[in-house]
Amino acid sequence: MNAELLAFGVGALALGIATLVAARRLFPRLDVPEDAEASLELLTAMLVGVLLLAGLGLVLLALFA
């Protein structure tokens, strides 16, 4: 088990989850047009997806390599 990969993977997972929670609390309070809000939600979803997939990949790599 590679401790550095595991630490970075868990960190990326935590950052992705924290971003998702923060976005879900912040987006309803924003006063922006519908199209801008949709773009922000899409961008945030893509960012969270990349963080979660990268974190999961690093954790799996650390466990099985």
C-alpha positions as CSV (number, residue, x, y, z in Angstrom):
1,M,0.0,0.0,0.0
2,N,1.3,3.4,-1.0
3,A,0.6,5.9,1.8
4,E,1.1,9.0,-0.4
5,L,-1.4,7.8,-3.0
6,L,-3.9,6.9,-0.3
7,A,-3.5,10.3,1.3
8,F,-4.0,12.2,-1.9
9,G,-6.9,10.1,-2.9
10,V,-8.7,10.6,0.4
11,G,-7.9,14.3,0.2
12,A,-9.4,14.5,-3.3
13,L,-12.5,12.7,-2.2
14,A,-12.9,15.0,0.8
15,L,-12.4,18.1,-1.4
16,G,-15.0,16.8,-3.9
17,I,-17.6,16.1,-1.2
18,A,-16.9,19.5,0.5
19,T,-17.3,21.3,-2.9
20,L,-20.6,19.5,-3.5
21,V,-22.0,20.3,-0.1
22,A,-20.9,24.0,-0.3
23,A,-22.4,24.3,-3.8
24,R,-25.7,22.9,-2.7
25,R,-25.9,25.4,0.2
26,L,-24.7,28.4,-1.9
27,F,-26.5,28.0,-5.2
28,P,-30.1,28.6,-3.9
29,R,-28.9,31.9,-2.4
30,L,-27.4,33.2,-5.6
31,D,-29.3,35.9,-7.5
32,V,-28.2,35.1,-11.0
33,P,-30.2,34.5,-14.2
34,E,-31.4,30.9,-15.0
35,D,-28.8,30.3,-17.8
36,A,-25.9,31.5,-15.6
37,E,-27.1,29.3,-12.7
38,A,-27.3,26.3,-15.0
39,S,-23.8,26.9,-16.3
40,L,-22.5,27.2,-12.7
41,E,-24.2,24.0,-11.8
42,L,-22.8,22.2,-14.8
43,L,-19.3,23.5,-14.1
44,T,-19.5,22.5,-10.4
45,A,-20.8,19.1,-11.3
46,M,-17.9,18.5,-13.7
47,L,-15.4,19.7,-11.1
48,V,-16.9,17.5,-8.4
49,G,-17.0,14.5,-10.8
50,V,-13.3,14.9,-11.7
51,L,-12.3,15.2,-8.0
52,L,-14.3,12.2,-7.0
53,L,-13.2,10.0,-9.8
54,A,-9.5,11.0,-9.4
55,G,-9.8,10.4,-5.6
56,L,-11.4,7.0,-6.1
57,G,-8.8,6.1,-8.7
58,L,-5.9,7.1,-6.4
59,V,-7.4,5.1,-3.5
60,L,-7.9,2.0,-5.6
61,L,-4.4,2.4,-7.0
62,A,-2.9,2.7,-3.5
63,L,-4.7,-0.3,-2.3
64,F,-4.0,-2.7,-5.1
65,A,-0.6,-1.6,-6.3
